[in-house]
């Protein structure tokens, strides 16, 4: 299959051409001030659950998704993200897919991140932009292996004592197998479910995980009165952003870092999320939130 000649690929290339033409305008004056791509929000959450292993109290993960490295991601955006990666310490870094805007960009992004994350445990799953109907899976896997990272696809790996991480293949472009994950997760006291697209969660009833971490939606990327102008989810606002709870399981959906098709974000500031796990009554508490970048240099907004 020639991806570039695929009808959807042609439409995407046309949209990206428009987006690239918008780049000079999107970074000028008033437009730059209202464009959320010029900022990055770092959130630190304390998440407690009665089934989290007591011996792993205080274990932390840093969740980053949807970098979309490519022509729509400025050097300033990339440097802002890597600066936050270096500042926010964690026991493990979880990467939620869509490393590149085009699948050819994904291995390049991984190669750039590898030295920045050297010495840290990194677990990643693929996104739809990374593998494109599975055609680019080999290149992605080679880049992940070269970086020394783990990429469990439809597989479980130990996260910390008594807790496991279940990684799902991409919902749109891969071959997700939640039943295989459910079998592998048996016996784990707590399961963190890492998947790119939250649409995959709707069919997993009852859930075999306690917490799911997802990206893909970009928080709507461009929203009006809290609703996305265009939704990348088949469920539209159901899995837009932030914390959700379904069928007794918790879900956290990140706005991600970059953009797709157009270099614009309105009402959906880029995010990087740190989670500190605690054993205790079910709940989550925002410990710290700060916005850095244009018109918001190191501005603390919560905590």
N, C-alpha and C positions, 0 to 999 in steps of 0.2 A: 504494500500500500504506500503510495506517495503522499505523505502528510501535507506537503505544500500544495498539492492539487486537489486535496479533499475540499468539498464545498464549505464546510465549517472553517477549515483552515484559511480559505480565501477571504471569507467574511472577517475573520479575526485579523488577518494581515491588513485589510483595508482599514479596520477600526484602529489598529495600532499605528498605521501611517498617519491617521488624523491625530492620534494622541501625541505622536512625536512632533508633529507640526505645532501642537499646542504648547510644547515645552517652554519655548522662550517667553510666551505670554504668561504662562502659569506661575512664573517665578519673578514677576514684576509687580511693584507697587501694591495697590489694594488687593489684587487677586492673590498675591503671595501671602498677604495677611490673613485672608479667610480660607486659604487652602491648607487643609490639615496635613498634607504631606510634609510640610515644613516643621512639624513638631513630632515629638515622641513621648508618650506617656509610659512611665514605668510604675507598675503596681506591685505591691507586696501584700499577699493575703495569708492570713493564718486560717488553716482549714482543719477542723477537728471532726473526728468520726469515732464512734465506739468500737469499730472493728479494726482501726489502724493499730498495728503492732506496738505494744507499749515500749519494747526495746528500741524502736526506731523513732521515738518521740523527738521531734525537732528536725527530722530529715527534710531536706528542701530540694525543689526542682525549679529550674528556670525554663519557662515555656515560650518558644519563639516560633512563629508561623508566617507563611506567605511573604517571604522576603521579596520575591519577584525581581531578582537581580537582572538588570538589562538596561536598555536605553531609557526606560521610564523612571528608573531609580537613580537619583542624582548622587554624586560623590558625597555631598553633605549628608544625605539621608543614610548612606551606607556607613559613613564615619560615625554618625550619631548612634546608630545601632551597635556597631562594634565597640564604641566607647561604653555604652551601657552594659554590653556583654562582659567587658573587662571589670566593670564596677560592681555588678550584682553577682556576688558569690553564691554558689549553690553546690549541693552534693552531686547533682546530675543536670545536664542540659537536654531538654526534649525539643526536637525540631519537628514541626507539624506539616512539612511538605511545601510544595511550590517554591523551591529555592530560586528558580529562574522564571522570567516571563515567557521565554521560549525554552523548549527542552534542551537546546544546545547551550543555554546559559546556566543551567542547573549545575553541571560539573564545575564550571568556572567559579560559581558562587561557593561551592563546597571547598575548592582549592584555596580560595581567599580566606575562608573561615577557619580552615584547619590549623594554621599556626596561631590564630587568636585563641582557639579553644584547646590548644595542646596541653595535655596533662589533666584534662577534665573528661569525665565520662559523658559521652554524647550518644543519645538514642534518637533515631530519625525514622519517619515514615514518608512514603512518596505522596505527592499531590498530583492532580490531573495535569498541571503544566509540566511536570517533571518527566512523565513516562509516555504521554500521548498514545493511548491505545496499546501500551506496552512496548512500543517500537524503540523507545530510548531507555528502557529499563536497564539494559546491560551497561550503558555508559554511566548511569546514575549509580548502580551498584559498585562499579569499579572506582568511582570517585569517593564513595562512602568508605569502601575498604581501604583506599589509599590514605584517607584521613584518619583511619583508626577508629571509626565510629561503628556503632551497631545499627542494623536496620532490620528489625524483626517484621516480616511481612506475613500476616496471618499466623503469627507465632508469638509465644509468650517468653519473656526472659525475666530472671529475678531482678527486682528493683532494689530492695533492701530486705533485711530479715523479716520473713513472713509476708512480704508484699511483692506482687508481680506486676510487670507491665505487659499489656497485650497490644500488639501493633497490628493495625488492619491495613490491607491494601486499599488503594484509592477507590472510592465508590463509583466514580464515573469512568475512569480510564483503565482501572485495574480489574482484578478478580477477587473481590473481598469474600472471605469465608469466616463469618462470625461463629458458625457452629464449630469449626476447628478450634477457634480461640476458646470457646466455651469449654470444650473438652480439656484443653491444655491448662486452663485456669483452675480446674478442680483441685481443691486442696490448698489453695492460696487463701490466706486470711483476708487479704485486701487486694483488689485489682484496679490498677489505673489503666484506662482504655485510651490509647492514643490513636486518633484517626484524623485524616485531613478534613473530610467533609462530614459535617454533623448529620446530613440527610441519612447516613447509614444507621443512625441510632433508632430511627422510627420503627424499623422492623425487628429490633432485638428486644423482644418482650417474652418473658421478663428479662431484665438485664442481668448479666453475670458479673458486672463490675460495680464498684461503688462510686467511682469518679471517672468521667470521660472528659478528655481535653481535645478540642477541635479548633479549626480555623476556617479557611475557605471563603467565608461570607464577607470578609473585610468590614464587618459591622454595617454592611450596606454600601460602603464606600462613599456614595452620595445619597444623603437622606433628607427628607422633608417632613418636619414635624415627627421625627423619630421613625419614619417609614422609608424603606429603600425605594429609590426611583426605579432601579433595576435590581432584581434579586438573583443571585447565583444559586439559590436554594430552591428546590421544587416546593418547599413548604413556606417560602417567603419569610414572614416575620417570626415564625416558630423558633428558628434557631439563628436569630440575627446576631446577638452579641451578649456577653456577660453570663451570669449564673442562671441556670434553669434547673428544675427538678422534675423528672418524669419516672413514673413507675418505681419510686423509691430510690432512684439513683441520682447523683448530682452530675451536672454538665457545666463546663466552663468553655465558652466560645470566645476566642481572641479576635480583635480587629485585625491582627497581623501587622506587618511592617510596610510593604509596598502597595502598589496599585496594579490593576489589570486594565488593559486597553487604553484608559485615559489617565493622565497624570494629575488627578484631582481627587481630593477627599473633602467632604463637607459633612459635619456631624458624625464623623467616625475616625477619630484621631488614632494614628498608629500606636500599637501597644506591645510592650514586653511584660510578661507576668511571672512573678516569683511566688511560689506556694510553699509555705512551711506547714508540714503535717504534724498534727497533735492527736493523741488519743484522748477522747472526751466526748461530751454530748455533741450530736451532729450540728454543724453550723460553720459559717465562714465570717471572717472579720477583716475588713480592710485596715491594714496596719500603716501603710504609707502609699502615697500616690504623688508623683511629681511629673511635671511637663517641662521638657527642655526643647530648645529650638527657637525658631523665629518668633518674635513677639511673646516668647514664654521661656526665656533662658533660665533653666533651673528653678522654675516656679513650683513650689510645693502647693498641692491642691487638696491634700487630705492627710489623714493619719492622726 
